[in-house]
């Protein structure tokens, strides 16, 4: 059995031989490393993989590269060409698709890594380069947190502002024509209007990292079409849920670059700040025109 000091040395040797070039391993945790492949992704950037070792078993994954791309293209549901291609390639090459964490991975004994790694890399590279050219869905209708959205709505009702909030709105995107938002209203800013979108992401029930990637994909795809608008992402992490905590960390890390604000609804202070801001905006003079529009819509709906 190899010592801990010998493991990265041997892994580096095998990986370098498999790609026929020198490869450096970067330590990211106990018996876990990352390395850059000698070829680029769909943008030409170096493709990075994660590799781990335990009991002579090596596990390699794509660090969520395929999942992130499929989400941004609207190709992440069972009936889309992207998922169908992923499933077919994974099945024919004995790969595992971890939908909970958004990873494509493979495992093998160390003495089989030389043959396994190039196959894995080719599959990932094929998915990254072929998926953008597949026919894709032009809209998204599924939200990320129906249960959390219901909790937010109940608080809006308690505060008396629910009648001023539009449900099931959409945010325009580039790769995807429309992304769903749970709540929406407009505020007057001088002679123009600012849209306020709220997206609820339920992280404590299932697929938290998948939802985190979806939030990032939505924000990335829509940010240039909402330069003056505001996107608020409301999350909940529950208790003792490592996956939810990792997903929440990922969402927070991306918020400055992708221009959205994060609120944890399970945190009393953040929940209070989120609701207080909504009440202040929707009862202010800036929302007077918006309140009038929704009132007229409600009256017309009642009359019909």
C-alpha positions in Angstrom: 0.0 0.0 0.0 1.3 3.4 -1.0 2.1 6.1 1.6 0.3 9.4 1.6 3.5 11.1 0.3 3.8 8.6 -2.6 0.1 8.9 -3.8 0.3 12.3 -5.6 3.7 11.4 -7.1 2.3 8.2 -8.6 -1.0 9.9 -9.7 1.0 12.6 -11.4 3.1 10.0 -13.2 0.1 8.1 -14.6 -1.8 11.2 -15.5 1.2 12.7 -17.4 1.7 9.4 -19.2 -2.0 9.2 -20.1 -1.9 12.7 -21.7 1.7 12.3 -23.0 2.8 15.5 -21.3 3.8 16.9 -17.9 0.8 17.5 -15.6 0.9 19.3 -12.2 -1.4 18.3 -9.4 -2.8 21.0 -7.0 -3.8 19.8 -3.6 -7.4 20.8 -2.7 -8.1 18.5 0.3 -7.1 15.2 1.9 -6.2 12.8 -0.9 -7.9 15.2 -3.4 -6.2 17.1 -6.2 -6.9 19.1 -9.3 -5.1 19.2 -12.6 -5.4 21.0 -16.0 -5.7 18.9 -19.1 -3.5 19.7 -22.1 -6.5 20.9 -24.2 -9.2 23.5 -23.9 -12.9 23.6 -23.3 -15.6 25.1 -25.6 -14.1 28.5 -25.0 -10.5 27.5 -25.4 -9.7 27.7 -21.7 -7.8 24.9 -20.0 -10.1 22.1 -18.9 -9.7 21.3 -15.2 -10.4 18.0 -13.6 -10.7 16.8 -9.9 -9.0 13.6 -8.9 -9.1 11.7 -5.6 -7.6 8.5 -4.2 -8.9 6.1 -1.6 -8.0 2.4 -1.0 -6.3 2.0 -4.4 -9.4 3.5 -6.1 -9.1 6.6 -8.2 -12.1 8.9 -8.9 -12.0 11.7 -11.5 -14.7 14.3 -12.1 -15.3 17.3 -14.4 -15.8 19.8 -11.6 -19.3 20.5 -12.9 -18.2 21.8 -16.3 -20.8 19.8 -18.3 -23.7 20.5 -15.9 -22.9 24.2 -15.9 -23.0 24.3 -19.7 -26.2 22.3 -20.0 -28.0 24.5 -17.5 -26.9 27.7 -19.3 -28.2 26.2 -22.6 -31.5 25.1 -21.2 -30.5 21.5 -21.9 -30.8 20.0 -18.4 -34.1 18.3 -18.5 -34.8 14.7 -19.4 -36.3 15.4 -22.8 -33.5 17.8 -24.0 -30.9 16.7 -26.6 -28.0 17.7 -24.2 -29.2 15.3 -21.4 -29.9 12.6 -24.0 -26.3 12.9 -25.4 -24.9 13.0 -21.8 -26.8 9.8 -20.8 -25.8 7.9 -24.0 -22.1 8.8 -23.7 -22.1 8.0 -20.0 -23.8 4.7 -20.5 -21.5 3.6 -23.3 -18.3 4.6 -21.5 -19.2 3.4 -18.0 -19.3 6.9 -16.5 -21.5 8.1 -13.6 -23.7 11.2 -13.8 -24.2 12.6 -10.3 -27.3 14.7 -10.7 -27.3 15.7 -7.0 -23.9 17.4 -7.3 -23.9 18.2 -11.0 -20.8 16.0 -11.8 -19.7 13.6 -14.5 -17.2 11.2 -13.0 -15.4 7.8 -13.4 -13.7 5.5 -10.9 -11.2 2.8 -11.5 -8.2 1.1 -9.8 -4.9 3.0 -10.1 -3.5 0.4 -12.5 -6.4 1.1 -14.9 -6.2 4.9 -14.8 -3.8 5.1 -17.8 -6.6 3.7 -20.1 -9.6 5.2 -18.3 -8.5 8.8 -18.1 -8.3 9.6 -21.9 -11.7 8.1 -22.5 -13.2 10.2 -19.7 -11.5 13.3 -21.0 -12.8 12.7 -24.6 -16.4 12.3 -23.4 -16.3 15.5 -21.4 -14.6 17.4 -24.2 -17.3 16.0 -26.7 -20.1 17.2 -24.5 -18.6 20.7 -24.0 -18.0 21.2 -27.7 -21.1 19.5 -29.2 -23.8 20.7 -26.7 -23.8 24.4 -27.8 -24.7 23.3 -31.3 -27.6 21.1 -30.4 -31.2 22.4 -30.8 -32.1 23.9 -27.4 -35.2 24.9 -25.6 -36.1 28.6 -25.9 -37.6 29.1 -22.5 -37.5 27.7 -18.9 -40.7 27.3 -16.9 -39.5 25.4 -13.8 -38.6 27.3 -10.7 -36.1 26.2 -8.1 -38.0 26.5 -4.8 -41.8 26.0 -4.8 -41.8 25.4 -1.0 -39.6 28.4 -0.2 -41.6 30.5 -2.6 -44.8 29.6 -0.7 -43.1 30.7 2.6 -42.1 34.0 1.1 -45.6 34.5 -0.3 -47.1 33.9 3.2 -44.8 36.6 4.7 -45.9 39.0 1.9 -49.5 38.3 2.8 -48.7 39.0 6.5 -47.1 42.3 5.6 -50.0 43.2 3.4 -48.0 43.6 0.2 -48.9 40.4 -1.7 -51.4 42.2 -3.9 -48.5 44.4 -5.2 -46.3 41.4 -6.2 -46.5 39.7 -9.6 -46.1 35.9 -9.5 -44.6 33.6 -12.1 -42.7 36.4 -14.0 -39.8 35.8 -16.5 -36.4 37.3 -17.0 -35.1 37.6 -20.6 -31.9 35.9 -21.4 -29.5 35.4 -24.3 -28.9 31.6 -24.6 -32.3 30.9 -23.1 -35.1 33.2 -24.1 -36.9 33.3 -20.8 -35.9 32.3 -17.2 -38.6 32.0 -14.5 -38.7 34.3 -11.5 -40.9 33.7 -8.5 -41.8 37.3 -7.8 -41.5 40.6 -9.7 -42.4 44.3 -9.3 -41.3 47.6 -10.9 -40.0 50.8 -9.3 -39.9 54.2 -10.9 -36.3 55.6 -11.2 -36.7 59.1 -12.7 -38.2 58.6 -16.1 -37.4 55.0 -16.4 -38.4 51.8 -14.5 -36.3 49.3 -12.6 -37.4 45.7 -12.5 -37.0 43.8 -9.2 -36.9 40.0 -9.7 -36.8 37.5 -6.8 -35.7 33.9 -7.3 -36.3 31.3 -4.6 -33.8 28.4 -4.5 -34.8 25.6 -2.1 -31.4 24.1 -1.1 -32.4 21.8 1.8 -34.5 19.2 0.0 -32.7 17.8 -3.0 -30.1 18.6 -5.7 -28.7 21.7 -4.0 -25.5 22.0 -6.1 -27.5 21.5 -9.3 -29.7 24.4 -8.2 -26.6 26.5 -7.4 -25.3 26.0 -10.9 -28.8 26.9 -12.3 -28.7 30.1 -10.3 -25.3 31.0 -11.7 -26.4 30.1 -15.2 -29.5 32.2 -15.0 -27.6 35.2 -13.6 -24.8 34.8 -16.2 -27.3 34.5 -19.1 -29.4 37.5 -18.1 -27.0 40.0 -16.6 -26.4 42.0 -19.8 -30.1 42.3 -20.5 -30.8 43.7 -17.0 -28.2 46.4 -16.5 -30.5 48.6 -14.4 -32.6 45.8 -12.9 -32.1 43.9 -9.6 -32.1 40.2 -9.0 -32.5 38.9 -5.5 -31.8 35.2 -4.8 -33.5 33.8 -1.6 -32.1 30.5 -0.3 -32.6 28.2 2.6 -30.0 25.8 4.0 -31.9 23.9 6.7 -29.9 22.2 9.5 -26.9 20.0 9.2 -27.1 19.8 5.4 -23.6 19.8 4.0 -24.8 19.8 0.3 -27.0 22.9 1.0 -24.2 24.7 2.7 -21.8 24.0 -0.2 -24.4 25.2 -2.6 -25.1 28.4 -0.6 -21.4 29.1 -0.5 -21.2 28.7 -4.3 -24.2 31.0 -4.8 -22.7 33.7 -2.5 -19.3 33.5 -4.2 -20.7 34.3 -7.6 -23.1 37.1 -6.5 -20.6 40.1 -6.9 -19.6 39.1 -10.5 -23.0 38.1 -11.6 -24.8 41.0 -10.0 -27.4 39.6 -7.6 -28.1 39.8 -3.9 -28.4 36.7 -1.7 -30.7 36.4 1.3 -30.9 33.3 3.6 -34.5 32.9 4.6 -33.6 30.7 7.5 -31.5 33.5 9.0 -33.7 35.8 11.1 -31.7 38.9 10.3 -31.4 38.3 6.6 -35.1 37.3 6.3 -36.1 40.5 8.2 -33.9 42.6 5.9 -35.3 41.0 2.8 -38.9 41.6 3.9 -38.3 45.1 5.2 -36.8 46.1 1.9 -39.8 44.7 -0.1 -42.3 46.5 2.2 -40.4 49.8 1.9 -40.3 49.6 -1.9 -43.8 48.4 -2.6 -45.4 51.0 -0.3 -43.2 53.9 -1.5 -43.9 56.6 -4.1 -41.6 54.8 -6.5 -44.1 51.9 -6.7 -47.3 54.1 -7.1 -47.6 53.5 -10.8 -46.9 49.8 -10.4 -49.6 49.5 -7.6 -52.1 51.2 -10.0 -51.3 48.8 -12.8 -51.9 45.7 -10.6 -55.0 47.2 -9.1 -56.5 47.7 -12.5 -55.6 44.2 -13.6 -57.2 42.8 -10.4 -60.4 44.9 -11.1 -60.6 43.7 -14.7 -60.1 40.1 -13.6 -62.9 40.4 -11.0 -65.3 42.1 -13.5 -64.8 39.3 -16.0 
